[in-house]
Amino acid sequence: MNIHEYQAKELLRRYDVAVPRGAVAFTPDEAANAARTLGGPLWVVKSQIHAGGRGAGRFQNDPGGKGGVRVARSLEAVREEAGKMLGAVLVTKQTGAAGREVRRLYVEEGCDIARELYFGMLIDRATSRITLMASTEGGMDIEEVAAHTPEKILKLAIDPATGIQPFHARRLAFGLGLRGKQIGEATRLFLAAYRAFTELDASIVEINPLVVTHSGHVMALDAKCNFDDNALFRHPDIEAMRDEAEEDPAETEAARHALNYVKLDGNIGCMVNGAGLAMATMDIIQLHGGKPANFLDVGGGATRERVATAFRLILADRNVEGILVNIFGGIMRCDVIAEGVVAAAREVDLTVPLVVRLEGTNVELGKAILRDSGLPIVSADDLADAATKVVAATRNTKRGGH
């Protein structure tokens, strides 16, 4: 689960991570009032969307404008900038061409920046450890730094048996070229951020930029936090921060039904049981010249109702011009899948080709249900056969209204 910058800073502040003062605003007047309360000669008005690259982004209604992060030097300027940004669609490298509507802002006190650094933490699947990363190239996309100057990224994997130790944090501080009191401040910040990461069940904590001010203080000027969905039951306060307006409606609906669904940009809908099989299904569709429209794992214990919901989610995507159902029945019985597919196809008035490959428990019963349904369902013998048939069937298919 993702949260907004201001929410991430609120959480990090609880762990004594140094962050600038700020306040969230939903209207231009609230933005101006926030700036008045903060005081100071200037403020930064930041668009709050679940995407990076906001400062370099551009609004659809003002492509030549100043992006989604703007400096204001008067209360009236804060109000004016807020009025331009709220309700506008911000396009960044991470949003795609569709962009995201800005529904809230974060008004923050100005910061006297001397240096911009990078600090982040994630779970490294290769080492099964929390890995700390730091770089002198703050303010840039860390992916760009990794691609072109990987030697500028410091990495430190933390042994879970010991957890982070002060010498780990000092090693990063020295590696960033910090001096004097900056080392102590950075050490405290790194230790606090690590504690927040572990105690809040985060999957990513990223501070970019981590800044050193002209007075020598070290603080998080930006913050991004992602959390493990499977651990949210332990953190109702974090779950309450969810902004469903920033999430794909289909993915939100899928989560309500315990379905693992991720929308993609292809035209072949996929319904599979098991994440590994789902990945293999998408790969083989691509191999045969098609493009998957989604990742959808109905799970090993899906009911007929959940399968029908999954089917409706796939068809709600207007880009879908064909569907491949690929089920290997173990815990998940093939007849249950077949009943769900038939029920959903009848309910939504299926108008796109449907290819089904079933194997495993009750496979003959499942095939009989599909065969006797009277629906135009194409049966496949194996996964390669299924991919070939669904790709061929979608080449000349266009949905009405698409």
C-alpha positions as CSV (number, residue, x, y, z in Angstrom):
1,M,0.0,0.0,0.0
2,N,1.2,3.5,-0.9
3,I,0.7,6.7,1.0
4,H,1.2,10.4,0.3
5,E,4.4,12.3,1.1
6,Y,2.8,14.2,4.0
7,Q,1.6,11.0,5.5
8,A,5.0,9.4,5.2
9,K,6.6,12.4,6.9
10,E,4.0,12.2,9.7
11,L,5.0,8.6,10.3
12,L,8.7,9.3,10.2
13,R,8.3,12.3,12.5
14,R,6.9,9.9,15.1
15,Y,10.3,8.1,15.0
16,D,12.2,11.4,15.4
17,V,13.3,11.6,11.8
18,A,13.9,15.3,11.1
19,V,11.5,16.7,8.5
20,P,10.4,20.2,7.7
21,R,7.2,21.5,9.1
22,G,4.2,21.5,6.8
23,A,0.4,21.0,6.5
24,V,-2.0,19.3,4.1
25,A,-4.5,21.4,2.2
26,F,-7.6,20.6,0.1
27,T,-8.5,24.1,-1.0
28,P,-6.6,27.3,-1.9
29,D,-7.7,29.0,1.3
30,E,-6.5,26.1,3.4
31,A,-3.2,26.3,1.6
32,A,-2.9,30.0,2.4
33,N,-3.9,29.5,6.0
34,A,-1.3,26.7,6.3
35,A,1.4,29.0,5.0
36,R,0.3,31.7,7.4
37,T,0.5,29.3,10.4
38,L,3.9,28.0,9.4
39,G,5.3,31.5,9.0
40,G,8.5,32.4,7.1
41,P,9.5,34.2,4.0
42,L,8.7,31.4,1.5
43,W,6.8,28.1,1.2
44,V,6.8,25.1,-1.1
45,V,3.4,24.0,-2.5
46,K,3.6,20.3,-3.3
47,S,1.1,18.2,-5.3
48,Q,0.2,15.0,-3.5
49,I,-0.2,12.1,-5.8
50,H,1.1,8.5,-5.6
51,A,3.8,9.0,-8.2
52,G,7.4,10.2,-8.3
53,G,8.9,12.9,-10.5
54,R,6.3,15.5,-9.4
55,G,8.7,18.5,-9.6
56,A,9.7,17.6,-13.2
57,G,6.1,16.8,-14.1
58,R,3.8,18.9,-16.2
59,F,0.1,19.7,-15.9
60,Q,-2.1,18.8,-18.8
61,N,-3.7,22.2,-18.8
62,D,-0.4,24.0,-18.5
63,P,2.3,21.8,-20.2
64,G,4.8,24.7,-20.2
65,G,4.3,25.4,-16.5
66,K,6.4,24.9,-13.4
67,G,5.5,21.4,-12.5
68,G,3.9,19.9,-9.5
69,V,6.2,21.3,-6.8
70,R,6.3,25.2,-6.7
71,V,7.9,27.8,-4.5
72,A,5.7,30.7,-3.3
73,R,7.0,33.9,-1.7
74,S,3.8,35.3,-0.5
75,L,0.5,34.1,1.0
76,E,-1.3,35.3,-2.1
77,A,1.2,33.3,-4.3
78,V,0.5,30.2,-2.2
79,R,-3.2,30.6,-2.8
80,E,-2.7,31.3,-6.5
81,E,-0.5,28.3,-7.0
82,A,-2.8,26.0,-5.0
83,G,-5.7,27.2,-7.2
84,K,-3.8,26.2,-10.4
85,M,-2.8,22.8,-9.1
86,L,-5.9,21.5,-7.3
87,G,-8.2,19.7,-9.7
88,A,-5.6,19.7,-12.5
89,V,-4.1,16.5,-13.9
90,L,-0.3,16.1,-13.3
91,V,1.7,14.0,-15.7
92,T,5.0,12.5,-14.5
93,K,7.3,9.8,-15.7
94,Q,5.6,7.4,-13.3
95,T,1.9,8.3,-14.1
96,G,2.0,7.7,-17.8
97,A,0.3,10.0,-20.3
98,A,-3.1,9.8,-18.4
99,G,-1.6,11.5,-15.4
100,R,-3.2,11.9,-12.0
101,E,-5.7,14.5,-10.7
102,V,-4.3,16.5,-7.8
103,R,-6.8,16.4,-5.0
104,R,-4.7,17.6,-2.1
105,L,-1.5,19.6,-1.5
106,Y,1.2,19.8,1.1
107,V,2.4,23.3,2.0
108,E,5.8,23.2,3.6
109,E,8.2,25.7,5.1
110,G,11.1,26.7,2.9
111,C,14.5,25.0,3.4
112,D,18.0,26.4,2.9
113,I,19.6,23.6,1.0
114,A,23.3,23.2,0.8
115,R,23.5,19.6,-0.5
116,E,21.0,17.0,-1.8
117,L,21.6,13.4,-1.0
118,Y,19.7,10.1,-1.4
119,F,18.8,7.5,1.3
120,G,16.5,4.5,0.9
121,M,15.7,1.1,2.4
122,L,14.1,-1.9,0.8
123,I,13.9,-5.7,1.2
124,D,16.5,-7.2,-1.1
125,R,15.0,-10.5,-2.4
126,A,18.5,-11.7,-3.4
127,T,19.9,-11.5,0.2
128,S,16.6,-11.7,2.1
129,R,17.7,-8.7,4.1
130,I,16.8,-5.1,4.6
131,T,19.3,-3.2,2.5
132,L,20.2,0.4,3.1
133,M,21.1,2.5,0.0
134,A,22.7,6.0,0.0
135,S,24.1,8.2,-2.7
136,T,25.5,11.7,-3.2
137,E,23.3,12.0,-6.2
138,G,20.2,13.2,-4.3
139,G,17.2,14.7,-6.2
140,M,17.7,12.4,-9.2
141,D,15.9,9.2,-10.1
142,I,17.9,6.5,-8.3
143,E,17.2,4.2,-11.3
144,E,19.1,6.6,-13.5
145,V,22.0,6.7,-11.1
146,A,22.1,2.9,-10.9
147,A,22.0,2.6,-14.7
148,H,24.7,5.1,-15.5
149,T,26.9,5.6,-12.4
150,P,26.2,2.6,-10.1
151,E,29.5,3.3,-8.3
152,K,27.8,6.3,-6.7
153,I,25.3,4.1,-4.8
154,L,26.4,2.8,-1.4
155,K,24.6,-0.4,-0.3
156,L,24.6,-2.0,3.1
157,A,22.6,-5.3,3.8
158,I,21.7,-5.6,7.5
159,D,21.9,-9.0,9.2
160,P,18.5,-9.6,10.8
161,A,20.3,-11.3,13.7
162,T,21.8,-8.1,14.9
163,G,19.7,-5.4,13.2
164,I,21.1,-2.1,12.4
165,Q,24.0,-0.8,14.5
166,P,25.4,2.7,14.9
167,F,28.5,1.8,13.0
168,H,26.3,0.9,10.0
169,A,24.8,4.3,10.0
170,R,28.2,6.0,10.4
171,R,29.6,4.1,7.5
172,L,26.9,5.5,5.3
173,A,27.4,9.0,6.7
174,F,31.1,8.9,6.0
175,G,30.4,7.5,2.5
176,L,28.2,10.5,1.8
177,G,31.0,12.9,2.7
178,L,29.3,14.3,5.8
179,R,31.4,16.0,8.4
180,G,31.3,17.1,12.0
181,K,27.8,17.3,13.5
182,Q,26.3,16.2,10.2
183,I,27.6,12.7,10.9
184,G,25.8,12.5,14.3
185,E,22.5,13.9,12.8
186,A,22.6,11.5,9.8
187,T,23.4,8.6,12.1
188,R,20.4,9.3,14.2
189,L,18.2,9.8,11.1
190,F,19.3,6.5,9.6
191,L,18.8,4.5,12.8
192,A,15.3,6.1,13.3
193,A,14.3,5.4,9.7
194,Y,15.3,1.8,10.0
195,R,13.3,1.4,13.2
196,A,10.3,2.9,11.4
197,F,10.8,0.5,8.5
198,T,10.8,-2.6,10.7
199,E,8.1,-1.6,13.2
200,L,5.7,-0.4,10.5
201,D,6.2,-3.4,8.2
202,A,7.3,-1.2,5.3
203,S,8.5,-2.6,2.0
204,I,10.1,0.7,0.9
205,V,11.2,3.8,2.7
206,E,12.8,6.4,0.4
207,I,14.1,9.9,1.2
208,N,15.0,11.8,-1.9
209,P,16.4,14.3,-1.4
210,L,17.9,13.9,2.0
211,V,19.3,17.4,2.4
212,V,22.1,19.1,4.4
213,T,21.2,22.7,5.1
214,H,23.6,25.6,5.1
215,S,23.5,25.6,8.9
216,G,24.6,21.9,8.8
217,H,21.4,20.1,9.7
218,V,20.4,16.9,8.0
219,M,16.7,16.3,7.2
220,A,14.3,14.5,5.0
221,L,13.0,16.9,2.4
222,D,10.9,14.3,0.7
223,A,9.6,10.9,1.8
224,K,8.0,7.9,0.3
225,C,6.7,4.8,2.2
226,N,5.2,1.6,0.8
227,F,3.8,-1.1,3.1
228,D,3.3,-4.8,3.0
229,D,-0.4,-5.3,2.4
230,N,-0.3,-8.6,4.3
231,A,0.8,-6.8,7.5
232,L,-1.8,-4.0,7.5
233,F,-4.0,-5.9,10.0
234,R,-1.3,-4.9,12.5
235,H,-1.5,-1.3,11.5
236,P,-5.0,0.0,11.3
237,D,-3.7,3.6,11.6
238,I,-1.7,3.1,8.4
239,E,-4.5,1.4,6.6
240,A,-6.7,4.4,7.4
241,M,-4.3,6.5,5.3
242,R,-5.2,4.6,2.2
243,D,-6.3,7.0,-0.6
244,E,-8.5,4.9,-2.9
245,A,-8.8,7.8,-5.3
246,E,-5.1,7.2,-6.1
247,E,-5.6,3.5,-6.8
248,D,-7.0,1.7,-9.8
249,P,-10.7,1.1,-9.1
250,A,-10.5,-2.4,-10.5
251,E,-7.5,-3.2,-8.2
252,T,-9.4,-1.8,-5.2
253,E,-12.5,-3.9,-6.1
254,A,-10.3,-7.0,-6.5
255,A,-8.7,-6.4,-3.1
256,R,-12.2,-6.4,-1.5
257,H,-12.7,-9.9,-2.8
258,A,-9.2,-11.2,-1.9
259,L,-8.2,-11.3,-5.6
260,N,-4.6,-10.4,-6.7
261,Y,-5.2,-8.2,-9.7
262,V,-2.9,-5.7,-11.5
263,K,-4.0,-3.9,-14.6
264,L,-1.6,-3.9,-17.6
265,D,-1.8,-2.2,-21.0
266,G,-2.5,-5.2,-23.2
267,N,-5.6,-6.6,-24.8
268,I,-5.8,-10.2,-23.5
269,G,-7.4,-10.7,-20.1
270,C,-5.9,-13.5,-18.0
271,M,-7.5,-15.4,-15.1
272,V,-5.2,-17.9,-13.5
273,N,-4.8,-19.7,-10.2
274,G,-1.3,-19.2,-8.7
275,A,1.1,-16.3,-9.0
276,G,3.8,-18.4,-10.7
277,L,1.4,-19.8,-13.3
278,A,-0.1,-16.3,-13.9
279,M,3.4,-15.0,-14.7
280,A,4.1,-18.0,-17.0
281,T,0.7,-17.4,-18.7
282,M,1.5,-13.7,-19.3
283,D,5.0,-14.7,-20.7
284,I,3.6,-17.2,-23.1
285,I,1.0,-14.8,-24.4
286,Q,3.8,-12.4,-25.1
287,L,5.8,-15.1,-26.7
288,H,3.0,-15.9,-29.1
289,G,2.6,-12.2,-30.2
290,G,-0.1,-11.0,-27.7
291,K,-0.1,-8.6,-24.9
292,P,-1.6,-9.4,-21.5
293,A,-4.1,-6.9,-20.1
294,N,-3.7,-7.9,-16.5
295,F,-2.2,-10.1,-13.9
296,L,-5.0,-11.9,-12.0
297,D,-4.5,-14.7,-9.5
298,V,-7.8,-16.1,-8.1
299,G,-6.0,-18.1,-5.5
300,G,-6.1,-21.7,-4.5
301,G,-9.3,-21.7,-2.6
302,A,-11.5,-19.5,-4.8
303,T,-15.3,-19.8,-4.7
304,R,-17.7,-19.6,-7.7
305,E,-18.6,-16.1,-6.6
306,R,-15.0,-15.0,-6.5
307,V,-14.3,-16.4,-9.9
308,A,-17.4,-14.6,-11.3
309,T,-16.1,-11.3,-9.7
310,A,-12.7,-11.9,-11.3
311,F,-14.3,-12.4,-14.7
312,R,-16.3,-9.1,-14.3
313,L,-13.1,-7.3,-13.4
314,I,-11.4,-8.4,-16.5
315,L,-14.3,-7.4,-18.8
316,A,-14.6,-4.0,-17.1
317,D,-11.3,-3.1,-18.9
318,R,-12.4,-1.8,-22.3
319,N,-9.0,-2.7,-23.8
320,V,-9.7,-6.4,-23.3
321,E,-10.5,-8.1,-26.6
322,G,-10.1,-11.7,-25.5
323,I,-9.8,-13.8,-22.3
324,L,-7.6,-16.7,-21.4
325,V,-8.5,-18.8,-18.4
326,N,-5.7,-21.1,-17.3
327,I,-6.4,-23.3,-14.3
328,F,-4.4,-26.1,-12.9
329,G,-6.7,-27.6,-10.4
330,G,-5.2,-28.8,-7.1
331,I,-6.9,-27.2,-4.1
332,M,-8.8,-25.1,-6.7
333,R,-11.3,-27.5,-8.4
334,C,-11.9,-27.2,-12.2
335,D,-15.6,-27.5,-11.9
336,V,-15.8,-24.5,-9.5
337,I,-13.8,-22.4,-12.0
338,A,-16.1,-23.6,-14.8
339,E,-19.2,-22.7,-12.9
340,G,-17.9,-19.2,-12.1
341,V,-16.8,-18.6,-15.7
342,V,-20.2,-19.7,-17.1
343,A,-22.1,-17.6,-14.5
344,A,-20.1,-14.5,-15.2
345,A,-20.1,-14.9,-19.0
346,R,-23.9,-15.1,-18.9
347,E,-24.3,-12.1,-16.6
348,V,-22.1,-9.7,-18.6
349,D,-23.2,-10.9,-22.0
350,L,-19.8,-12.1,-23.2
351,T,-18.8,-10.5,-26.5
352,V,-15.1,-11.3,-26.8
353,P,-13.4,-14.7,-27.5
354,L,-12.9,-16.9,-24.4
355,V,-10.2,-19.6,-24.4
356,V,-10.1,-22.0,-21.4
357,R,-7.4,-24.5,-20.5
358,L,-8.2,-26.7,-17.5
359,E,-6.1,-29.4,-15.9
360,G,-6.3,-31.1,-12.5
361,T,-9.0,-31.9,-10.0
362,N,-12.4,-32.5,-11.6
363,V,-11.1,-31.5,-15.0
364,E,-13.6,-33.6,-16.9
365,L,-16.5,-32.3,-14.9
366,G,-15.2,-28.7,-15.5
367,K,-14.9,-29.3,-19.3
368,A,-18.4,-30.7,-19.4
369,I,-19.8,-27.7,-17.6
370,L,-18.2,-25.4,-20.2
371,R,-19.2,-27.6,-23.1
372,D,-22.8,-27.8,-22.0
373,S,-23.1,-24.1,-21.2
374,G,-24.0,-23.2,-24.8
375,L,-21.5,-20.4,-24.7
376,P,-18.8,-19.9,-27.5
377,I,-15.9,-21.1,-25.3
378,V,-12.8,-22.4,-27.0
379,S,-11.1,-25.3,-25.2
380,A,-7.3,-25.7,-25.2
381,D,-5.2,-28.8,-24.7
382,D,-2.2,-27.1,-23.1
383,L,-0.9,-23.6,-22.3
384,A,0.9,-23.1,-25.6
385,D,-2.3,-24.2,-27.5
386,A,-4.3,-21.8,-25.3
387,A,-2.0,-18.8,-26.0
388,T,-1.9,-19.5,-29.7
389,K,-5.7,-19.7,-29.9
390,V,-6.4,-16.5,-27.8
391,V,-3.9,-14.5,-29.7
392,A,-5.3,-15.6,-33.1
393,A,-8.9,-14.9,-31.9
394,T,-8.1,-11.4,-30.8
395,R,-6.4,-10.2,-34.0
396,N,-9.6,-9.2,-35.6
397,T,-11.6,-8.5,-32.5
398,K,-12.7,-5.0,-31.5
399,R,-15.1,-4.4,-28.6
400,G,-18.1,-2.1,-29.1
401,G,-17.3,1.4,-28.0
402,H,-13.5,0.7,-27.8
